[in-house]
Amino acid sequence: LSSLSSLLHYLTEIKGIHEHKNLIHSFKVGLALVLVSLLYLLDPLFKQVGDNAMWAIMSVVVVFEFYAGATLGKGLNRGIGTILGGGLGCGAAILAQNLGKVGQTSAIGTFVFIFGAAATYTRSVPSIKKKYDYGVLIFILTFNLVIVSGVHTEKVIKLTCDRLSAIGMGFALCVSTNLLIFPVWASDELHYSTASKFNKLACSIEGCLEEFLERIEEKKDNQSETSFNTCISLLHSKSKDESLVNIASWEPWHGKFGFSYPWHKYLQIGDSLGELATSILSLKGCLRSHPQPSSVPMKQSIKKSCEVVASLLACTLREHGDSIINMKRCRPAVLVVAKLQLSRLELSDAVLPCMLRMLPDDDGFAMA
Amino acid sequence: LSSLSSLLHYLTEIKGIHEHKNLIHSFKVGLALVLVSLLYLLDPLFKQVGDNAMWAIMSVVVVFEFYAGATLGKGLNRGIGTILGGGLGCGAAILAQNLGKVGQTSAIGTFVFIFGAAATYTRSVPSIKKKYDYGVLIFILTFNLVIVSGVHTEKVIKLTCDRLSAIGMGFALCVSTNLLIFPVWASDELHYSTASKFNKLACSIEGCLEEFLERIEEKKDNQSETSFNTCISLLHSKSKDESLVNIASWEPWHGKFGFSYPWHKYLQIGDSLGELATSILSLKGCLRSHPQPSSVPMKQSIKKSCEVVASLLACTLREHGDSIINMKRCRPAVLVVAKLQLSRLELSDAVLPCMLRMLPDDDGFAMA
């Protein structure tokens, strides 16, 4: 085990922290697979479980996901889908057994069609698709397998229970391996990526200021696209955040996140930051298109006020980001807002009406 | 069947066209499930296939997707994953059979760990994750099932071939039901949604013009957010487009799309339209923050030029959208660009330097 951990250490030195997580995940999957294979490999276990051990292996392979929450969510979906599908399938199979041979076949065909089509239709309902899509899929699968097995096996109920217990074993093994050995929490990733967005936007604002100063000093050649791309990528991150929120909502109490933690608020913060990113993009558009004032004293007075406003905004954003990471309230909004309003007045005095009227959008946000 | 189609007609009258597609999809899934269940239900077929029919049912449930391309992609992934996993699993099982009891168990455990971990690691490589994630998953599953079955069955190869043929049957049934009965092509959806983006942006530009005119006439109360939201949603559509492109690339020649159709160009168009959306957002920001010129003759002269530019841009965008839908070249860029440059000159003459310098970004795009 020590040689394995040194190999791991060696491999992660070459690649980054994300590679590290991927490697650990791979080892965890390998371990879980070996453990579940023991159901086949050790004779005493195989005598107990028999060929149903196949279902345990299948569960481990399919349910084991990168994030702890995704594993739990998929596992619970699989469990509920199997129980419901198995129960209904048993009922329908027993119902059909009492009919004649032709009656049974046509009844089973009808059941399969109706339940299959209806369950597939519910998969297109957005709220079900979002959280229970996999569960409905497993429902369809189990219902179908159980009801058609009823034709050739008398002991439908025993068959279903055996499979269910095998799936349960697979799930238990999956969850324990995934959650006990270096778990990767989607909630952590969401938390830190949201906090880092504040920092990125602060850098973008500073980038704007830099470009403004360069334009004043008439060095027009190097337009950096970094802050522009940051804002665009922030606008594109919505779907990733949504899936992380979805996974995080499956994760149990851990670390600093309690039960019923308000994960959807991260989406709201993301939307607000998206609006701020749009404002920064607008500001950038204005910067690149407006004629700059040319008299030297005016330049100097604007320069100072702009520097003050930009650094104040960047500093406030960073403070918000840090307060999210540390989960502490930041200093009262009033203090920051008063300073911002003061700087805005100074800017008003120093002409540049365009730049001036642009700002309320941003500090309006920073207040929020 | 006619009563079924009238029921379908009745249901779709209540809901929209998308509901229509969902309903058809549900019926198709139901039909495919009934057909695959016949492997169990009809005795002559069951005698041929036996309990391996389970694998055919599983394949249908798991592989049948909404889009034709997704079904094909998943099916091919499943096929290739099964063949590779089955082949390697057979080889490893036969290799292990020659060792003693303890040797066999430990050899199988080692194989399971190494192949499981290595395959899981490849799932984190972006290019494999994008197109072959499901294939690798199935590889792990099949490899594992085949190698552990080798402990208790001598005829590993026969077992694997039987399962493979059952999966093949399921896949064939799936693909034929999905592609022959009202197929839903991701390529069509991508094509039309890209074309409609042009129209949406044209509407946004007209919305900007409207707001500008209202501001001139000093009706400042109704700020419509529609065009704003259109631009934002366009910026958020990137991940959906990416998945559609991925699915579309699995779809075979059909309708107007030939082999090796350049699907990635839709992403490039989407990016360019995203840039235009950002420009429109900037324009909107400027509109809402700048003091408007107050002298009446100036207003009138600006109004006319702005109307000309906006309608020219909107018209050009719509033309591009139509040309994508009809797959025809639109009229040469030179004509439009000349007109736009003329209007720009007129605008230059009519003051409003801010508005004027904003425009080159937009018509620069319309040229492209």
Interface residues (C-beta under 8 A of the other chain):
Chain A: N22 L23 H25 S26 F27 V29 G30 L31 L33 V34 S37 L38 Y40 L41 L42 F46 A53 M54 I57 M58 V61 V62 F66 T105 I108 G109 V112 F113 I114 G116 A117 A118 T120 Y121 S124 L137 I140 L141 N144 L145 I147 V148 S149 V151 H152 I232 L235 H236 K238 S239 K240 G274 T278 S279 L281 S282 L283 K284 G285 C286 S289 H290 P291 P353 C354 R357 M358 D361
Chain B: N22 L23 H25 S26 F27 V29 G30 L31 L33 V34 S37 L38 Y40 L41 L42 F46 A53 M54 I57 M58 V61 V62 F66 T105 I108 G109 V112 F113 I114 G116 A117 A118 T120 Y121 S124 L137 I140 L141 N144 L145 I147 V148 S149 V151 H152 I232 L235 H236 K238 S239 K240 G274 T278 S279 L281 S282 L283 K284 G285 C286 S289 H290 P291 P353 C354 R357 M358 D361
